[in-house]
Amino acid sequence: QVQLVESGGGLVQAGGSLRLSCAASGTIFSINSMGWYRQAPGKERELVAGISSGRITYYADSVKGRFTISRDNAKNTLYLQMNSLKPEDTAMYYCAAKRQLLPYPPYDYWGQGTQVTVSS
């Protein structure tokens, strides 16, 4: 089993920054790509960013130029650097992982989420 634990969420003012982290454990040898989803109340869950083991990346149009996804394979950790945050970025953010090599949906494993709230 793969376990994913997110951290780093919180309350920030618009224009501020946060860095989310996701620690992976368990049968991590099965993981090739990792990503971040988010879901706000009343909205569909969307893939914000993804990254393959070969560092092929994907970003949703809404976050391009503001968010950066990265991973430290030695530490089995995924990161999401979020800059220039907007109130519309407010959502529960979920770490995800998958066995496939490309960082596009669908994903196989999920964390419990960390809340990000951006005030105006």
N, C-alpha and C positions, 0 to 999 in steps of 0.2 A: 504494500500500500504506500502511496505517496501522501505526505502531509505537507501542507503549505500554511505558513503563519505570517500574516501581514503585520506591519507596524509602521508608525510614522505619521498616521493621520492626525487631524486636529482642526482647530479653528484658526483661520488666518484672515487678514484683511485683503481686499482686492488689490492686486498688484504684487502681493507677496509670494513666497515660495515655500514649498514643502518637498521633502524627499521621503518617498515610501520605500520600504524594504520588505522583502519576502524571503523567508528562510525555508528551504526545502529539505525534507528528510524522508527516510523510508527507502523505497526502491527507486532511488533517484537515477540509477543507471538507465531507466526506461524513459527519462525525460530528454527530449531534444530541443523543443521550443518552449518558451515561457512568455506570458503576457499579462496585461492588466485590463480588466473589464471594469466598467462602472455602471451603476444604476441609480437613478434618482426616482423619487416617488412619482408614480404615474407615467414613467417613461420606460422604454424598452432598454434592456441591458445591451451595452455596446462595447465592442473591443476598442480600447483606447490606444494600445500599443502592443506590439509583439516583437520578439527577438528569437532568432534561431541560435543553435549552438555555433554556427558559423557567422553569427552577427549580421545576418540579414534582418532588416527591421521593417516594421509596418507601423504607421501612425494614422489615426483617424484625422480627417481634414480639420476637425474642430480644434485639434491640439498641436498640429504641425507648427514647428517653430517655437513652441512654448514648452513642450514636454520632451524629455529624453529618456529612453529606456536603455538600460545596460544590465550586464550580468557579470558576476564573478564566479566562474565555474569552480575554482578551487575552494570557494567558501559555500558553494551551492546556494547562492543568494542572488535575487533579482531586485533591481532598483527602478524607481521611476522618479526622476527629477522633474518637478513641476514648477515652472516659473510663470510670472505674469498671470497669476491666477485670477479668474473671473468668478462672479457669483454663479454663473451657469455651470461651473465645474463642480459645484456642490453635489456630492453623491457618495454612495458607498462604493469603495474601490475594492475589487477582488483580484487576488493573485490567481493565475491559472497556469497550467502546464499541460503539455501534450507529447505524445510519442513521435509524431510526424516531424519531419525536418524543416518544414516551412511554417512561419509564424502567423498563419491565418486560421480563422475559425473552421471547424469547432475545436474546442479544447477538451481534455480528458479529466483533469483534476482541478479542484477548486479549494481556495482557502475560505475562511469565515468572513473576511472583509474588514476594512478599516474605514471609518467615516472621515470624510473631508468636507469641511464646511468653510465657505468663503463668504465673508461679509462685505458689504459695500462701504 
